Every structure is written in structure tokens, then in C-alpha cells.
């Protein structure tokens, strides 16, 4: 199964492409869609849509796993991230990719076995699972990898959007 993991945002969207075969994970690609703060918000959303479409066309994932929004103190930012998530979800649907959402708690539980794990615990477990010496520097990318691993571990229980 090929999974496209997504950590949504509007300034940075982390993405990863993971193959899950048998009980093994292979990280095919990972990166970030970055939108310039100098551009209007609608243009930033358009860039997310366009770049995500290119990633989907290139890697042809079987499923997309998207982290659900964790609401923080900044309402304006939360609304903008929610709008970017909407674009991401529509992009998956328009490409006929089964799309699944997981809370941060579910992702941590699936990756580490503990839903309240901290970032370091999640990163160490991902390094072990993927047999990597080091993970990407951006947390957004690492979070997308965790979302992909979560779906692989949860796929038989997941509810498709």
C-alpha cells in the first residue's frame, strides 16, 4: 500500500510518501509545500492545491492520511489552517484517493503505542520503524511521516471520508 501522509498548514504543508509492504515501511519521498507569506491567501491555497496534485500524479498513492486540526490559542491561524486542510481534503477526493483523518493522539498512539508521547519519542520510533539515521529537519515533514505510519497501522479500522 502506498500512503501519502500530510501534515496540514498554510505556510508549510509537510508531506511524505510511504510504501507499506507486509510489515515493512519504505520512505519513498518527503518534503514540504511552502507558500510565500508575501502572496495573498487565495494564491497560497492555490499553490497547495497545485503542488499536491503534482505529488499525487507522480506517486499515485493508494490512500491519503491527514492529521486533524489541533486548535491552539490563535483563532486566525486555526481558521487559515482549517481552510488549507479543506483544500487538501478536496484534492484527495478530486483524485479519487481514499482519504483518512487522524487526531494527533491517534497518530502518537499508532506510532509509539502511547497517545501522550512527546515529539522526541515519536521521532525516535519513526527512525526505528524506517531504519533512518536521522529524520528531516522540519517537524512538518516528520509529522506527515507519522500520519502515514498511523494509517498503515490503522487502515483496517479506518473510516474513509
Secondary structure, 3 states (H helix, E strand, C coil): CEEEEEECCCCEEEEEEEEEECCEEEEEEEEEEECCCCCCHHHHHHHHHHHHHHHHHHHCCCEEEEECCCCCCCHHHHHHHHHHHHHHHHHHHHCCCEEEEECHHHHHHHHHCCCCCCHHHHHHHHHHHHCCCCCCCCHHHHHHHHHHHHHHHHCCCCCCC
